Amino acid sequence: MTEVDHYLRGQVQQVNNMVVRLGEQVGAVAGQVTAVNAAQQQTRSELQALRDEFLAFVRQSELTAAIQRAETRIGVIQDKLDHEFGHHKTVRRTAVGMLQAFDVGLVSEDTVRTVSEQLMIQTPRYWLAPALVALAAWSADDRTLCERAIDEAFRRSPERTSLLFALVLRRQRRQAVAVRWLRHYLIAQDPARLGREFAVILESLSQGAFGAAGRELLQETLSGWRTTLLGDDEARAAQVRRWLAEIESLRTPTAQPEFPRLAALSPQWPQLDAALSGARAHQRVLDKYTAMMARESTPSERLEDAIDDILDRLVSEYDNEELPLRRDLAFNQAVVDHDGDVDGARHAVEVDAASLDETLDYLTVQSTAALNPSAIGASAATQRLAVAACHEWFADAHASFSLAYRRAVPPEVHAVFGAAHNVGAQTFNLPSWTGSFTAPLEALERSLVEHWDRHAQPFLAALAYPLKRRLVPLVAVTALILLVFVGISPAFAFIAAALVGGVWGLVLHTKNEAGRRVVDSARQLLERAKHDSLLQLRAAAAELTDWETRYRAADAVEQQTRAMITSLAGAGHGPSPFDGRTVITKDHQTQQGSPR
């Protein structure tokens, strides 16, 4: 027996030695694998860094090439502008100088001759050149030259020529003749294709620069244009969409900080948030446009200078033929300014269509003057008149906006408690529970508690120590000891069975007590989590009640806003800044009321 034991111990020792060596070899291999992995990771990092550097180099090369192309293109465009339209700049400078000369009476026959000989020859297509010749000839009393120059200017651009003479004659206090030229200008217009200079007319109307007769003529003409253009349903719908976008822009930010529990638990929160944001927009619309329409026109002390700016803008702006090159020049200059970023440059030069397109329909001009006056250089007074003229589109957009957010209010609001709403639910992955706030809060709480209890009980039962299952082996072993040794020595059999059973039972008791403590701790954790869920449910219900109160209050402002928009219909017929005011000029003062 001893030899067998010795032999077995020797075999076991050999196996242990083999296991130790195998472990050492596995450790060595693991070290090598770790080293290889580290090397591979370093290689990947270096390759990624190299790739990033290469992409950065490629991007920088693209930016540099874009800058070089843009700079080359800028030079080409500027040369083309100087070659084809360089004389236009001279004409514009001459026009500004001549208008200043008219103010002080310094237009002489030599001026007429100089203008006639130079500008007419240098700019064979530009309307402003013969118009300046006509003005100079008129000042010098050369009727023949004046008529010829007017005919030529009218041939080149009837609408701009008419507008120029209307503004110049108004500046010279010849109101009746100025209104006749204004009528020529309006007759030459196509309300579906108005030139960019039409903003000047809106300014003239808002400033009352042509007196009562001119104002009446303009309002009558514009009213007819609106009637004509509004026969097109798509044109009307396009303007309503612009006003709808304006109202949408006045939505308030998300109200989630005000209703954190409702936002976290209710899947209908996005609709609730959008509805409240829409309802609160009414107050913003009301405040903005009430303040805008109530603001008193505060013209500068030199009203004539303000109207002169309109005339200066007419004679100094680019001709339509120049615009494509000017756009191209602006884009390429933006590419240089943005260090070769073509997309950024393109975004930077994107402006409202009213500031670049050669023609716009009157409805778009009117909406642009109301919503984005800076795009066409309209003043605050013009903006107020335009808002009043657009009141029908404003009202339609407001009604559509109100209907849309009201329809978006969900008819039923739910609370959803999933496994992620607190730590206790995450502990055993609580199945989702959904309740509707249309039910009483007590019923919701009772349902939520039952849901917690129903799913927590199996989890707690699984944590308990399986004492009954563990007692089966104890009983079997104790019985086996008694059966084996009772025939040999009953006393030894009972002592051995008692000893084994006692020790084993003590171990089982200890484990059972430990399991019970675990279950008690888990039960307390889940009870706290269940209580937290109830608190969250109550908080969400309270926030929903608060949301309904605030929504109703914000939605009630819709009536006031609608009334304000309706009142805009009569807001465009107030007095102009010229009516009954003292006009201060450079040399004298005159009291200008209604024209004689």
Beta strands, then each sheet from edge to edge (+ up, - down):
strand 1: 194-195
strand 2: 359-360
strand 3: 414-417
strand 4: 433-436
strand 5: 581-584
strand 6: 589-592
sheet 1: 1+ 2-
sheet 2: 3+ 4-
sheet 3: 5+ 6-
end
